[in-house]
Amino acid sequence: MELELPPLTDVLGRLPWYRDLSANHRGEMLTEIRGRLVTRTSRDEFAHLLERWSSVAHSDAKWARLRLLHESGMLSPGEFLT
């Protein structure tokens, strides 16, 4: 009997930082992880990959917050870099 695994997005969605990724970055991450699963990446390489995407998520969240502050008028145009 073969073990039924949940979809990759369900598994990744359990990471605390996954929702902080932009939609484009989520797609890029899924593509990269699927490719790594096919090539049987080592556990250490996979952990490093997730750490790198965690940093991307942190950056995406930071820029999303700055954009929100700018759009709400709480941050002047000169304080927000695009």
Z-matrix of the N, CA and C atoms (Angstrom, degrees):
N
C 1 1.455
C 2 1.532 1 109.22
N 3 1.318 2 115.95 1 128.57
C 4 1.459 3 121.34 2 -177.56
C 5 1.527 4 110.60 3 -86.78
N 6 1.335 5 116.01 4 138.09
C 7 1.456 6 122.44 5 -179.95
C 8 1.527 7 109.35 6 -73.53
N 9 1.323 8 116.75 7 129.12
C 10 1.465 9 122.76 8 177.95
C 11 1.527 10 109.13 9 -86.71
N 12 1.327 11 117.19 10 116.84
C 13 1.462 12 121.89 11 -179.81
C 14 1.520 13 110.19 12 -97.99
N 15 1.338 14 117.67 13 146.65
C 16 1.468 15 119.88 14 177.07
C 17 1.527 16 110.00 15 -70.48
N 18 1.329 17 116.61 16 158.78
C 19 1.475 18 119.56 17 176.72
C 20 1.531 19 110.85 18 -57.52
N 21 1.319 20 115.40 19 150.08
C 22 1.463 21 121.54 20 -178.03
C 23 1.530 22 111.72 21 -56.40
N 24 1.336 23 117.33 22 -38.75
C 25 1.468 24 119.38 23 -179.24
C 26 1.526 25 111.30 24 -64.77
N 27 1.337 26 117.70 25 -32.35
C 28 1.470 27 120.04 26 176.93
C 29 1.524 28 110.85 27 -67.55
N 30 1.308 29 116.30 28 -40.41
C 31 1.463 30 121.07 29 179.66
C 32 1.525 31 109.81 30 -67.16
N 33 1.326 32 116.89 31 -49.19
C 34 1.470 33 120.04 32 -178.99
C 35 1.525 34 111.49 33 -66.46
N 36 1.320 35 117.26 34 -32.15
C 37 1.458 36 121.34 35 179.37
C 38 1.518 37 113.11 36 -61.45
N 39 1.320 38 117.32 37 -16.33
C 40 1.469 39 121.36 38 177.72
C 41 1.521 40 112.46 39 -81.93
N 42 1.319 41 117.13 40 -12.55
C 43 1.468 42 120.08 41 175.94
C 44 1.526 43 108.00 42 -69.10
N 45 1.330 44 118.56 43 133.91
C 46 1.466 45 120.37 44 -175.13
C 47 1.533 46 113.87 45 -61.98
N 48 1.303 47 118.05 46 -23.67
C 49 1.463 48 121.27 47 -175.96
C 50 1.527 49 113.05 48 -102.23
N 51 1.313 50 119.24 49 -3.93
C 52 1.473 51 121.84 50 -173.99
C 53 1.527 52 112.21 51 -58.51
N 54 1.316 53 117.61 52 -40.64
C 55 1.478 54 120.74 53 -177.94
C 56 1.532 55 112.37 54 -70.93
N 57 1.331 56 117.37 55 -14.24
C 58 1.458 57 120.61 56 177.52
C 59 1.526 58 112.10 57 -78.18
N 60 1.317 59 117.41 58 -15.26
C 61 1.471 60 120.44 59 178.27
C 62 1.520 61 110.26 60 -71.06
N 63 1.312 62 115.80 61 143.19
C 64 1.462 63 119.57 62 173.18
C 65 1.525 64 108.05 63 -66.78
N 66 1.313 65 117.12 64 161.54
C 67 1.463 66 121.23 65 -179.79
C 68 1.531 67 110.90 66 -58.15
N 69 1.328 68 116.92 67 -41.34
C 70 1.466 69 120.20 68 178.85
C 71 1.523 70 111.49 69 -63.46
N 72 1.324 71 115.89 70 -42.20
C 73 1.463 72 119.59 71 -179.50
C 74 1.533 73 111.35 72 -68.65
N 75 1.336 74 117.36 73 -34.36
C 76 1.467 75 118.97 74 175.60
C 77 1.524 76 110.37 75 -60.94
N 78 1.318 77 116.20 76 -43.98
C 79 1.461 78 120.19 77 178.11
C 80 1.518 79 112.46 78 -62.32
N 81 1.337 80 115.99 79 -43.61
C 82 1.470 81 120.18 80 178.75
C 83 1.538 82 110.74 81 -63.21
N 84 1.327 83 115.78 82 -40.83
C 85 1.458 84 119.74 83 -179.66
C 86 1.530 85 110.53 84 -65.13
N 87 1.318 86 117.55 85 -45.10
C 88 1.463 87 121.12 86 178.64
C 89 1.519 88 111.35 87 -59.08
N 90 1.319 89 116.09 88 -44.11
C 91 1.461 90 120.65 89 179.37
C 92 1.520 91 110.77 90 -61.93
N 93 1.336 92 116.30 91 -45.41
C 94 1.463 93 119.87 92 -179.33
C 95 1.527 94 111.66 93 -65.13
N 96 1.320 95 116.69 94 -42.62
C 97 1.469 96 119.43 95 -178.91
C 98 1.522 97 111.12 96 -67.52
N 99 1.319 98 117.46 97 -41.28
C 100 1.472 99 119.38 98 177.14
C 101 1.526 100 110.51 99 -58.93
N 102 1.329 101 116.43 100 -41.98
C 103 1.462 102 120.45 101 177.78
C 104 1.513 103 112.15 102 -63.25
N 105 1.320 104 116.42 103 -39.50
C 106 1.464 105 120.60 104 179.97
C 107 1.530 106 111.16 105 -70.03
N 108 1.322 107 117.75 106 -33.71
C 109 1.461 108 120.38 107 178.50
C 110 1.526 109 111.06 108 -66.91
N 111 1.325 110 116.07 109 -36.10
C 112 1.462 111 120.64 110 179.06
C 113 1.526 112 110.54 111 -66.73
N 114 1.330 113 116.84 112 -38.06
C 115 1.469 114 120.57 113 -178.23
C 116 1.527 115 112.62 114 -88.59
N 117 1.316 116 116.46 115 4.64
C 118 1.475 117 121.98 116 177.67
C 119 1.529 118 112.43 117 55.64
N 120 1.308 119 115.31 118 59.17
C 121 1.463 120 122.41 119 177.42
C 122 1.531 121 110.04 120 -61.02
N 123 1.325 122 115.91 121 144.65
C 124 1.466 123 119.64 122 178.95
C 125 1.528 124 110.49 123 -66.84
N 126 1.307 125 115.72 124 161.56
C 127 1.467 126 121.40 125 179.90
C 128 1.530 127 110.86 126 -60.93
N 129 1.340 128 117.53 127 -40.99
C 130 1.468 129 120.86 128 179.20
C 131 1.526 130 111.50 129 -64.55
N 132 1.327 131 116.87 130 -43.03
C 133 1.468 132 120.39 131 178.26
C 134 1.523 133 110.61 132 -64.32
N 135 1.323 134 116.33 133 -39.37
C 136 1.458 135 120.26 134 179.40
C 137 1.529 136 110.89 135 -66.15
N 138 1.338 137 117.25 136 -40.48
C 139 1.464 138 121.17 137 177.29
C 140 1.526 139 110.47 138 -62.71
N 141 1.333 140 116.69 139 -41.24
C 142 1.468 141 120.75 140 178.12
C 143 1.537 142 110.31 141 -63.92
N 144 1.314 143 116.62 142 -40.29
C 145 1.469 144 121.57 143 177.65
C 146 1.527 145 110.53 144 -59.75
N 147 1.324 146 117.12 145 -45.70
C 148 1.468 147 120.55 146 179.34
C 149 1.527 148 111.54 147 -66.29
N 150 1.312 149 117.73 148 -36.95
C 151 1.471 150 120.48 149 176.86
C 152 1.534 151 110.68 150 -63.19
N 153 1.332 152 116.20 151 -40.95
C 154 1.468 153 120.23 152 178.91
C 155 1.530 154 110.45 153 -64.13
N 156 1.341 155 117.40 154 -43.23
C 157 1.466 156 119.85 155 179.16
C 158 1.527 157 111.13 156 -69.40
N 159 1.315 158 117.85 157 -28.79
C 160 1.455 159 120.84 158 175.07
C 161 1.536 160 110.46 159 -62.54
N 162 1.323 161 116.58 160 -39.85
C 163 1.470 162 121.17 161 177.01
C 164 1.526 163 110.95 162 -65.42
N 165 1.321 164 116.78 163 -39.14
C 166 1.473 165 120.94 164 177.33
C 167 1.532 166 109.15 165 -63.20
N 168 1.331 167 116.96 166 -42.52
C 169 1.466 168 120.89 167 179.15
C 170 1.527 169 111.15 168 -62.23
N 171 1.326 170 116.72 169 -40.52
C 172 1.466 171 120.71 170 178.02
C 173 1.533 172 110.30 171 -60.69
N 174 1.318 173 116.46 172 -44.30
C 175 1.463 174 120.97 173 179.00
C 176 1.533 175 111.09 174 -65.29
N 177 1.324 176 116.91 175 -43.80
C 178 1.468 177 120.28 176 178.46
C 179 1.524 178 111.11 177 -59.40
N 180 1.335 179 116.90 178 -42.34
C 181 1.470 180 121.09 179 -179.91
C 182 1.523 181 110.74 180 -64.65
N 183 1.320 182 116.48 181 -41.18
C 184 1.466 183 120.80 182 179.92
C 185 1.530 184 110.41 183 -60.93
N 186 1.336 185 116.53 184 -48.11
C 187 1.457 186 120.24 185 -178.75
C 188 1.526 187 112.14 186 -67.77
N 189 1.311 188 117.33 187 -33.66
C 190 1.468 189 120.35 188 176.91
C 191 1.529 190 110.49 189 -65.84
N 192 1.331 191 117.08 190 -40.20
C 193 1.471 192 120.31 191 177.71
C 194 1.528 193 111.08 192 -65.32
N 195 1.322 194 117.04 193 -43.38
C 196 1.470 195 120.04 194 178.50
C 197 1.527 196 110.99 195 -62.45
N 198 1.322 197 116.43 196 -40.95
C 199 1.468 198 120.80 197 178.51
C 200 1.526 199 110.05 198 -62.56
N 201 1.330 200 117.04 199 -42.79
C 202 1.459 201 121.52 200 178.59
C 203 1.524 202 111.02 201 -62.27
N 204 1.326 203 117.57 202 -44.85
C 205 1.468 204 120.91 203 177.87
C 206 1.522 205 111.34 204 -61.90
N 207 1.318 206 116.77 205 -40.42
C 208 1.454 207 120.82 206 178.85
C 209 1.530 208 110.79 207 -65.45
N 210 1.315 209 116.61 208 -46.64
C 211 1.463 210 120.74 209 -178.14
C 212 1.520 211 112.62 210 -66.99
N 213 1.341 212 117.05 211 -27.03
C 214 1.460 213 120.71 212 178.74
C 215 1.530 214 111.70 213 -82.72
N 216 1.327 215 117.60 214 -7.52
C 217 1.451 216 121.77 215 -179.82
C 218 1.520 217 113.76 216 86.59
N 219 1.306 218 117.23 217 3.86
C 220 1.458 219 120.32 218 -179.31
C 221 1.522 220 112.28 219 -81.96
N 222 1.321 221 116.86 220 -10.75
C 223 1.468 222 122.82 221 -179.94
C 224 1.509 223 106.74 222 -127.94
N 225 1.328 224 116.93 223 124.39
C 226 1.455 225 119.53 224 -178.02
C 227 1.519 226 110.75 225 -71.00
N 228 1.344 227 118.28 226 156.86
C 229 1.465 228 121.25 227 -178.25
C 230 1.523 229 113.82 228 -55.44
N 231 1.321 230 118.04 229 -34.60
C 232 1.458 231 120.30 230 -179.93
C 233 1.523 232 113.50 231 -70.78
N 234 1.325 233 116.39 232 -18.23
C 235 1.460 234 120.40 233 -179.13
C 236 1.523 235 112.92 234 -91.07
N 237 1.305 236 117.61 235 -7.64
C 238 1.462 237 121.15 236 -176.93
C 239 1.512 238 109.75 237 -112.78
N 240 1.302 239 116.54 238 120.14
C 241 1.457 240 121.20 239 178.18
C 242 1.518 241 109.02 240 -98.77
N 243 1.308 242 117.91 241 134.16
C 244 1.467 243 120.46 242 179.90
C 245 1.499 244 111.08 243 -91.97
